[in-house]
Amino acid sequence: MKSIVVIGAGFGGAYAAKNILKRLPPGFNLILINKSELFTFKPLLHEVATGAFSADVVCECIKTFLSHKNLKFIKGIVTNIDFKKRTVAVNKKRINYNYLLISIGANTNFFNIPGAEKYSLKLDSVEDAFKIKNAIINVLKRDSPKIVVVGGGPTGVELSSEIAEFTKQFKNDFSITVIERSNRIFPRFRAKFATYANKFFNKEKISLLLGTGVVKVGKNFVITDAKQKIPADLVVWTAGVKPCPVDVIPKTTVQNGFFPVDSYLRLNDYKDVFAVGDCALAKNQDGSLVPQLAQSAREEGVVASENILADINKKPLKKFFFNQKGVIIPLGKGHAIADIKGFVFSGFFAWWLNRTVYLMNMFGFFHKLYVVLNWTIGLFRKRDEKIS
Ligand SMILES: Cc1cc2nc3c(=O)[nH]c(=O)nc-3n(C[C@H](O)[C@H](O)[C@H](O)COP(=O)(O)OP(=O)(O)OC[C@H]3O[C@@H](n4cnc5c(N)ncnc54)[C@H](O)[C@@H]3O)c2cc1C
């Protein structure tokens, strides 16, 4: 039996595996390896971190939406990939592959800034979300608590809005400051997008410190590149991503830990290996990098899996083109800003649209039903204030 091995069951890997299993060629099995038995819907982690809903809304058990007699699921962490020998190492065993698809995502990057990793919290997983929620509940026991969010990209903006809404349930004398190195929030999006968010931040009394980098984080403070010391009872770090650690042979297949791929999403020197999602450096036609988004990871997963099937069936491969449909950033309950093909709007409709898109990107029917029920109840109840 030949093997197609998929590493990582996030947006890229899970969608690729689902697509391959629909038309798994005879004589092949699919081996899916993931750190946990759960698919995590990362774009909703902010809401878990701020008590809007429980972890089971963002997690789906992989075995409930992927099944096939020739599917083998392995729970484990891949520690090494040997492209020359065509093997991957997991749980102290070596597995051979005929085709390999890598979709291991990315981690928070603290950029080696002193104290950043030690004294701030990140938001990459459900465990991180619980840590943030518990930390918020604890710091709110102090007088006039100060919360600092480092990074004014989508994660930082969304998280600070959700924190503001959660915190208001407890008290009014708190402060939230977002620190962003660029001269505006959402540096990679249209300026109009940032204008909407600024207005929202003013209304919610979230302060912005723009054109400012953080150079040190300590217990209860951050220091900026302008040598300003900002008191902080809680620091949340959302300022960038770095590759997930995996040892590869040969080392030339990675660039700063990420996998450069051609327009078919294959590694340059290993045509039986595909990489998608946050761990891959896929390029747009103009040479710019495809953004690290759930949307692009999912589309790359589908195209790479189609290409694996095409290669097996000796058919021509398909080039990957990322056609971004839009961006929607939720800003707390019932509010979001959206940019759909240049049309920028905000409010309840944008929020509803975002929820609908999220729902479409989840897998199981019963899970979706459960999520809709949860969201509907969430519209009428307070956020959960229990330590998780
Ligand atoms: C807080 C947050 C909010 C976000 N919000 C949005 C949003 O609103 N819209 C949007 O489009 N994008 C958003 N993103 C980005 C989006 O989630 C990612 O771009 C997307 O998840 C990338 O998909 P992926 O498959 O590459 O990686 P992931 O979804 O991260 O999946 C990678 C999988 O690989 C597994 N894995 C990693 N290393 C190994 C290993 N060595 N062995 C085995 N398994 C391994 C991981 O456990 C994980 O299951 C957000 C991200 C975060 C963290």
PDBQT file of the ligand as one rigid body, heavy atoms in Angstrom, charges set to zero:
ROOT
HETATM    1  C1  LIG A 401      -5.884  34.164  17.467  1.00  0.00    +0.000 C 
HETATM    2  C2  LIG A 401      -5.915  33.996  15.979  1.00  0.00    +0.000 A 
HETATM    3  C3  LIG A 401      -6.919  34.606  15.245  1.00  0.00    +0.000 A 
HETATM    4  C4  LIG A 401      -6.958  34.484  13.854  1.00  0.00    +0.000 A 
HETATM    5  N1  LIG A 401      -7.979  35.078  13.173  1.00  0.00    +0.000 NA
HETATM    6  C5  LIG A 401      -8.072  34.895  11.834  1.00  0.00    +0.000 A 
HETATM    7  C6  LIG A 401      -9.171  35.435  11.097  1.00  0.00    +0.000 A 
HETATM    8  O1  LIG A 401     -10.034  36.100  11.656  1.00  0.00    +0.000 OA
HETATM    9  N2  LIG A 401      -9.210  35.181   9.764  1.00  0.00    +0.000 N 
HETATM   10  C7  LIG A 401      -8.261  34.433   9.115  1.00  0.00    +0.000 A 
HETATM   11  O2  LIG A 401      -8.377  34.194   7.910  1.00  0.00    +0.000 OA
HETATM   12  N3  LIG A 401      -7.215  33.931   9.790  1.00  0.00    +0.000 NA
HETATM   13  C8  LIG A 401      -7.103  34.126  11.122  1.00  0.00    +0.000 A 
HETATM   14  N4  LIG A 401      -6.039  33.603  11.815  1.00  0.00    +0.000 N 
HETATM   15  C9  LIG A 401      -4.987  32.887  11.071  1.00  0.00    +0.000 C 
HETATM   16  C10 LIG A 401      -5.434  31.473  10.766  1.00  0.00    +0.000 C 
HETATM   17  O3  LIG A 401      -5.930  30.844  11.896  1.00  0.00    +0.000 OA
HETATM   18  C11 LIG A 401      -4.246  30.720  10.200  1.00  0.00    +0.000 C 
HETATM   19  O4  LIG A 401      -3.768  31.410   9.063  1.00  0.00    +0.000 OA
HETATM   20  C12 LIG A 401      -4.655  29.299   9.821  1.00  0.00    +0.000 C 
HETATM   21  O5  LIG A 401      -5.050  28.593  10.971  1.00  0.00    +0.000 OA
HETATM   22  C13 LIG A 401      -3.494  28.602   9.129  1.00  0.00    +0.000 C 
HETATM   23  O6  LIG A 401      -3.861  27.288   8.854  1.00  0.00    +0.000 OA
HETATM   24  P1  LIG A 401      -2.733  26.144   8.868  1.00  0.00    +0.000 P 
HETATM   25  O7  LIG A 401      -3.395  24.887   8.454  1.00  0.00    +0.000 OA
HETATM   26  O8  LIG A 401      -1.555  26.626   8.129  1.00  0.00    +0.000 OA
HETATM   27  O9  LIG A 401      -2.271  26.067  10.394  1.00  0.00    +0.000 OA
HETATM   28  P2  LIG A 401      -3.086  25.742  11.699  1.00  0.00    +0.000 P 
HETATM   29  O10 LIG A 401      -4.525  26.016  11.540  1.00  0.00    +0.000 OA
HETATM   30  O11 LIG A 401      -2.345  26.455  12.781  1.00  0.00    +0.000 OA
HETATM   31  O12 LIG A 401      -2.908  24.177  11.862  1.00  0.00    +0.000 OA
HETATM   32  C14 LIG A 401      -1.655  23.585  12.037  1.00  0.00    +0.000 C 
HETATM   33  C15 LIG A 401      -1.863  22.224  12.674  1.00  0.00    +0.000 C 
HETATM   34  O13 LIG A 401      -0.643  21.523  12.666  1.00  0.00    +0.000 OA
HETATM   35  C16 LIG A 401      -0.427  20.940  13.923  1.00  0.00    +0.000 C 
HETATM   36  N5  LIG A 401       1.026  20.793  14.083  1.00  0.00    +0.000 N 
HETATM   37  C17 LIG A 401       1.954  21.766  14.188  1.00  0.00    +0.000 A 
HETATM   38  N6  LIG A 401       3.190  21.240  14.244  1.00  0.00    +0.000 NA
HETATM   39  C18 LIG A 401       3.023  19.894  14.179  1.00  0.00    +0.000 A 
HETATM   40  C19 LIG A 401       3.937  18.812  14.183  1.00  0.00    +0.000 A 
HETATM   41  N7  LIG A 401       5.247  18.991  14.252  1.00  0.00    +0.000 N 
HETATM   42  N8  LIG A 401       3.435  17.547  14.112  1.00  0.00    +0.000 NA
HETATM   43  C20 LIG A 401       2.085  17.343  14.035  1.00  0.00    +0.000 A 
HETATM   44  N9  LIG A 401       1.191  18.341  14.022  1.00  0.00    +0.000 NA
HETATM   45  C21 LIG A 401       1.650  19.606  14.078  1.00  0.00    +0.000 A 
HETATM   46  C22 LIG A 401      -1.051  21.911  14.898  1.00  0.00    +0.000 C 
HETATM   47  O14 LIG A 401      -1.361  21.275  16.121  1.00  0.00    +0.000 OA
HETATM   48  C23 LIG A 401      -2.302  22.327  14.121  1.00  0.00    +0.000 C 
HETATM   49  O15 LIG A 401      -3.372  21.443  14.345  1.00  0.00    +0.000 OA
HETATM   50  C24 LIG A 401      -5.970  33.717  13.203  1.00  0.00    +0.000 A 
HETATM   51  C25 LIG A 401      -4.944  33.106  13.938  1.00  0.00    +0.000 A 
HETATM   52  C26 LIG A 401      -4.919  33.226  15.313  1.00  0.00    +0.000 A 
HETATM   53  C27 LIG A 401      -3.826  32.559  16.109  1.00  0.00    +0.000 C 
ENDROOT
TORSDOF 0
